[in-house]
């Protein structure tokens, strides 16, 4: 038995999310079908981030066990040929037998794209939130910086029962403009339900001048969803990177050089 | 009565083309509906290029007559608010009363995007033709250069009755690589039905080594569609620019400086 680790990219627009659902097509189900077609095995591959309906991934990390003896490159090509065009496996490699993409994930990075040009861009409509009026990125960046650290993010969590704690560590929260595109990067050791989209909804209110930048810190620990901004639409959200202890060690080692 | 000239951008994926059709939504019909909603007038705006089902436009030129006295900027904003997100008016200005976007067009530029990375890109799938294997761009460029000039392009025309002549002047036919994207620009004084897509289908056969680059010239004047390559899919095609005599005069004047 081998465990395979895959880097999977998908446009989530037409999927009800990563996880298999009774009410619509999911990325997990498409991968499961492709694996069955190629290997004859029935398995539900495990993804590091349970992306919601309409959310995309540049690099979702997925693991699955197989008895297949095919080379990774052969399996990758065969699976890609059996997947819809909106889902693609970018890389595939052997993983340790105990690899758990969910529990072993150390940092997950999500990126959200906003478009604030006066005229919308029809070619980006599935991949951004078009907010129409110019955002004040400096104010947004000030508000974002206040979220970095270990805090109770309960104000940024859509109600979800049975969560033991709403404390998470955010190590990056950064707002960058590139022309009419504004990206919001949030990297944390874990995310509450809709946390990035609630952060972005709040930052957009700051960028529109509807909420003072200095107020963001007071939302931490307050634990009231109503105090923060609305949940941003799914279309702009991308799972960008998942780091594991070995990746982190490598990154730190290369930074020491 | 004023005549207004608009620059319109659209993602054509979900439209049956520019022109009003009985069998599906068209860009012309959406514009017509938005104009009726804003001005109360019934008119079918005229577009410079009759793009086919699934073909996009970065800058379609559209003209329509109106009795409205609203400023162009006000009309533009009101129409954009009444259009689907996939269609947007980027610019609107007054035009001479006799402005005819079809007959007065001097040069039209179409661009076709191919993606030839080993791994497809899910975020580009509505906007490129993914050909999977690396294309020989130097050979394609050699074949493309042979098409420049005034020729009978009948071999690149899908059958379409009642065409007086299949002679057209191509002033640019250029193939450029940028990473895994290969663009094919074709600028001509007019286009036969499916002409760009037949040229691209032929150039892709050259890029795959299935057809010698030097053979392209022999297709000109042969007048047999079967001799050229297949018609490339609609998704990769964009109407990029339409030049009118005044634009051309301005361009030439600026080049003289």
Interface residues (C-beta under 8 A of the other chain):
Chain A: X9 X10 X11 X56 X80 X85 X86 X87 X88 X89 X90 X119 X120 X121 X122 X123 X125 X127 X130
Chain B: X9 X10 X11 X56 X80 X85 X86 X87 X88 X89 X90 X119 X120 X121 X122 X123 X125 X127 X130
